Amino acid sequence: MQKYGVKIEYFDKDLWNRNGIYIDEIKVVFVIKNLASEKQKQVIVHELGHIDHTEQEYKNAKIKC
């Protein structure tokens, strides 16, 4: 993910109750490692969509973000 300046890391599903998460402070997208490959790609694309969102954007448009 050099284009976005982020790393992709994988986690066990019992760590977080979600398929993926983007943590901006460390520029890492975390994805459940036992998802099917196609689903992992969908989760990664979704999480990349969170790059550069501000806290104010989440307050104003929670559903959109």
Beta strands, then each sheet from edge to edge (+ up, - down):
strand 1: 7-11
strand 2: 20-23
strand 3: 28-32
sheet 1: 1+ 3+ 2-
end
